[in-house]
């Protein structure tokens, strides 16, 4: 974990602790959005965990969101989640790609608040 990326590090630590994943990827996609350089506000995660067995996609996302409750309430503006069981990931545990940013957060005042919280 890189100490210069505290939000990314917190996401790694909290998902690892809560879901004990066999595979975890955390990608900071903030640079693709209308935020200052070095921001940690937009993330994509791939979590492969046995904890997801028998759960719907919605239930899996709720587990991820619960683990990251503090970050989502304060510093993270957007989180794309891929939550899979080990069986679903046997051939290709790869992180999907996000579409290009359309600039929608430019009109969202909460983004600046979250960016400021991430720098403090």
C-alpha positions in Angstrom: 0.0 0.0 0.0 1.2 3.4 -0.9 1.0 6.0 1.9 0.6 8.8 -0.6 -2.8 7.2 -1.5 -4.6 7.0 1.8 -8.1 6.4 0.4 -6.9 3.6 -1.9 -5.0 2.1 1.0 -8.1 2.2 3.2 -10.2 0.5 0.5 -7.7 -2.3 0.2 -7.4 -2.8 4.0 -11.2 -2.7 4.7 -12.2 -5.0 1.8 -9.4 -7.4 2.7 -10.5 -7.5 6.4 -14.3 -7.7 5.8 -14.4 -10.1 2.8 -11.2 -12.1 2.9 -10.9 -12.0 -0.9 -9.0 -14.6 -2.9 -8.5 -11.8 -5.5 -8.8 -8.0 -5.0 -8.1 -5.2 -7.4 -8.6 -1.5 -6.5 -8.3 1.0 -9.3 -8.3 4.8 -8.8 -10.1 6.2 -11.8 -10.2 9.8 -10.6 -7.8 10.9 -13.3 -10.6 10.1 -15.8 -12.9 12.7 -14.2 -13.2 16.4 -13.7 -11.2 16.5 -10.5 -7.8 17.9 -9.6 -4.7 15.8 -10.3 -3.9 13.3 -7.5 -7.5 13.0 -6.4 -8.9 9.9 -4.8 -12.6 10.2 -5.5 -13.6 7.7 -8.2 -12.7 4.0 -7.8 -13.4 0.6 -9.4 -13.0 -2.6 -7.4 -13.0 -6.3 -8.3 -13.6 -8.5 -5.2 -13.5 -12.3 -5.5 -14.7 -13.8 -2.2 -16.3 -16.9 -0.9 -18.4 -14.6 1.3 -20.4 -14.0 -1.9 -21.5 -17.6 -2.4 -25.3 -17.8 -2.5 -25.8 -14.1 -2.5 -27.5 -11.9 -5.1 -25.5 -9.2 -6.9 -27.4 -6.6 -4.8 -26.4 -8.4 -1.6 -22.8 -8.6 -2.6 -22.7 -4.9 -3.4 -24.3 -4.1 0.0 -21.4 -6.0 1.7 -18.8 -4.0 -0.2 -20.7 -0.8 0.5 -21.0 -1.6 4.2 -17.2 -2.3 4.4 -16.5 1.1 2.8 -19.3 3.0 4.6 -16.9 5.7 6.0 -15.2 6.3 2.7 -18.4 6.5 0.7 -19.9 9.0 3.2 -16.9 11.3 3.1 -14.2 10.9 0.5 -15.3 8.6 -2.3 -17.7 10.1 -4.9 -18.1 7.0 -7.1 -17.4 3.3 -6.6 -17.9 0.8 -9.4 -18.1 -2.8 -8.0 -17.4 -6.2 -9.5 -18.3 -8.7 -6.8 -17.7 -12.3 -7.8 -17.5 -15.8 -6.3 -14.3 -17.8 -6.8 -16.2 -20.0 -9.2 -17.3 -17.1 -11.3 -13.7 -15.9 -11.7 -11.9 -19.2 -12.5 -10.9 -18.3 -16.1 -10.5 -14.5 -16.0 -10.3 -12.5 -12.8 -9.9 -9.2 -14.6 -11.2 -5.8 -13.7 -13.6 -4.2 -16.2 -13.2 -0.8 -17.7 -15.3 2.3 -17.0 -16.8 4.4 -19.8 -15.4 7.8 -20.4 -16.5 10.5 -18.0 -19.2 12.8 -19.3 -18.5 15.5 -16.8 -21.6 15.0 -14.7 -19.8 15.7 -11.4 -18.9 19.3 -12.5 -22.4 20.3 -11.3 -22.3 18.2 -8.1 -21.2 20.4 -5.2 -20.7 17.3 -3.0 -17.6 16.3 -5.1 -15.6 19.3 -3.9 -16.5 18.5 -0.3 -15.4 14.9 -0.7 -12.2 15.9 -2.4 -11.4 18.4 0.4 -12.1 15.7 3.0 -9.7 13.3 1.1 -6.9 15.9 1.3 -7.3 16.4 5.1 
